[in-house]
């Protein structure tokens, strides 16, 4: 079917638009099929004149426009080809009749942003030229030559020419049946169909205008949002990377991409609106052209069918008479001649019927093509909007993934750890507290500062003749007495060993474990004073005695060597040594009664923690 317009019926759209002349929507008529149809008509009606395939305009016979690799018409790429070329027209446009050997190429509008303009009548024309013109064989003045196409299935039988009811199951072959409506206004129905499409397009245009307005406001809002995000500065003490500041950077990138997409969506929607508006305007013109085709559906089928009915009635009446008396049907009443008259009448009726039928087919084909273009344009609009929504969703999903994999999954103390480890005024919590045993200082390991022995001893009182327990520490030069083992306070007494002389000690069989230390007469303190010390056991007493003896009687070199080998020793093994300067009286001494509890360190009050106050 060819949707070309006659020059007289072409419309002139606004001059501000442009089209691509290569985007033609002409249908293609197969010359081979048309030639076969012409030859069939000539064989059936030798005396009639039928136009041959060569008499049709060349645009009816030319092949379809060139197709691209996807079996689509070659198109001019518009500025939003990304959106509108996504739909393959072959899948979205209803194909032509299946009986057409070479169906026309898929129809689609131009990808330009404009609507149809000058020359659109070559794309979507619905004109009277689409229908076949009445031929001379349709008139009663046609040829009366013999036709071989209307032979009876039961020749000579009157019943074979009986008028069949329209309810007959085989009514399709009845002479009194017409497969197409003979009354009504199909052009009004088709015009109403496309008027409905115009209403749908109007609603879509209103919707896409709101979409465009939405993206205009969205673009402005995103610009404000981006300005706020760009003005947020990260404090120098915060992590510049791999911290919470990454979230702001991700959002800045998201806002930038969203602004670009909003501006692009606004432009695309503007093009969509222009295309739909142009299509709606073109449909108004096509509706007028469809209504102008109403004359093609005026017919005389009912009149021809009445004539056929009368001719058949005459034939059947004559045949009934012939069966009674063959002499009564002579001359013009010959049943053979009457049957020829019925055949010619049936041919005229069928020609009129086929003319009307072809007009319906032409109208249906043109409407199919036009609606396929309307549907294709709407699909393009929806596809453009779907592309916009997809990019928005992709942009949103990308920033969601970045936020969840980065700042949201970040340990909550990551910023704090960075702050603690990079500020000199704050103590790193990973640094362990120190103990006194870990402290080192100059002179700590010097020989003169070493402890030779420490332990519990009892010292005899000068006046009361009783023993008092104390914690004694022997250094390289002194014997110090402390009240308790923690040595937190100053010593109660300190005896300078070079000014002391070691006296006697108890033997192994004695009841008391004592040794004596006397002050030299040449000393500055405690001159001539005698101290009696008592230990818990004889071995302990001898250990103290031997160590004091080594520190008071050996040469400096021997004393230094002794200190190096005996420093920090808390329990040196005792050796027996001979008593010096007399014997110790053990008979009147009370037993050793001191214990570790007597010199136990006093409990120190726990330090009360308090909040530091600013200086």
Secondary structure, 3 states (H helix, E strand, C coil): CCCCCCHHHCCCCCCCCCCCCCCCCCCCCCHHHHHHHHHHHHHHCCCCCCCCHHHCCHHHHCCCCCECCCCCECCCCCCCHHHHCCCCHHHHCCCCCCCCCCCCCCCCCCCCCCCCCCCHHHCCCCCHHHCCCCCHHHCCCCCCCCCCCCCCCCCCCCHHHCCCCCCCCCHHHCCCCCCCCCCCCHHHHHHHHHHHHHHHHHHHHHHHHHHHHHHHHHHHHHHHHHHHHHCCCCCCCCCCCCCCHHHHHHHHHHHHHHHHHHHHHHHHHHHHHHHHHHHHHHHHHHHHHHHHHHHHHCCCHHHHHHHHHHHHHHHHHHHHHHHHCHHHCCHHHCHHHHHHHHHHHHHHHHHHHHHHHHHHHHHHHHHHHHHHHHHHHHHHHHHHHHHHHHHHHHHHHHHHHHHHHCCCCCCCCHHHHHHHHCCCCCCCCCCCCCCHHHCCCCCCCCHHHCEEEEEEEEEECCCCCCEEEEEEEEECCEEEEECCCCCCCCCCEEEEHHHEEEEEECCCCCCCCEEEEEECCCCCCCCCCEEEEECCCHHHHHHHHHHHHHHHHCCHHHHHHHHHHHCCCCCCCCCCCCCCCCCCCCCCCCCCCCCHHHHCCCCCCCCCCCCCCCC
